Amino acid sequence: MEVTIYWTDFAKEELHSIYNFTRIKNSAKFSKKIIKKIIDSIIILKSFPELGQIETFLQDKKQSFRFIIQDNYKIIYWFNKPNNRIEIIDIFDCRQNPILLNRIK
């Protein structure tokens, strides 16, 4: 059974915010490039769902959250083995204070 990718509403909002912010600061072309790189990184997880490192700032949570880095962004996810799906929880700008990762419930 193929691994599927599920985006939480919060992660979708963060991706949209990244697009808008980079479009204002740079250009639409640059924004599309950043978003494509993030999505391409996530697609790789379909073949290697446990590729990411364990996120130490979220070790107190029920799920075992992992992350991969793409440019300045930390893609936070967990591999839901029973449902064979990767759940994208957050796209976090690494230039922020990592304590803000606690916004994840």
Residue, then its C-alpha position, 0 to 999 in steps of 0.5 A: m500500500e502506497v504511503t499518502i501525504y496529508w496536510t493539516d489545515f495549519a500546515k497549509e496556512e503556513l505554506h500559504s503564508i510563506y508564499n505570500f511573505t516571499r512574494i512581497k519580499n522578493s517576487a512571485k517567481f522566487s516564491k514559487k521556487i521556494i514552495k516547489k522545493i518544499i513540496d518536492s522534499i515532502i514527496i521524497l518522504k513517500s519513499f522514505p517516511e522515517l527519513g527525518q530526524i526526531e524533533t527534540f522540541l516536541q518529544d513530550k507529544k504523543q506522536s513521534f514528530r520528525f523533521i526535514i530541512q529545506d532552505n530556511y524551513k523545517i518541515i514537521y511531520w509524523f508518520n502515521k503507520p496504521n494509516n500508512r500516511i505522512e501527516i504534515i503538521d507545520i512548515f516552520d521558518c528556522r529563523q524564528n525562536p524554536i520555542l515557537l514549535n510548541r504551538i503544535k498541539 
